[in-house]
Amino acid sequence: MASDMKVSSDAKALMAYQNRSKSTGLSYVLWFFLGSFGIHRFYLGSTGIGILILLCTLLGFVVVFTFFVTAIILIYDLFTLPTQVRKYNERVMVEVGG
């Protein structure tokens, strides 16, 4: 009987969106605890900025200037994470056909 049920394409798109969408709350938790390593940026698919933050943090032990770069990006992210999550989720919505 379960095999008789068909799932509409809208329902499939919604399920795909829900599986791939990201959480603003989790983004802030990652930012708070692991932000200096750029983990929140990797979570949101911003790999380039994530690598920049990670390298600046690791190099910061050698060159103090890179800590300032990391600090500036983290302060920027503090205020823009909801927008970043919304943009990521909008891209997912387009990809899944919503």
Secondary structure, DSSP 8 states (H G I E B T S, - for coil): -GGG----HHHHHHHHHHHH---HHHHHHHHHHHGGGTHHHHHTT-HHHHHHHHHHHHHHTT-THHHHHHHHHHHHHHHHHHHHHHHHHHHHHHHTT-
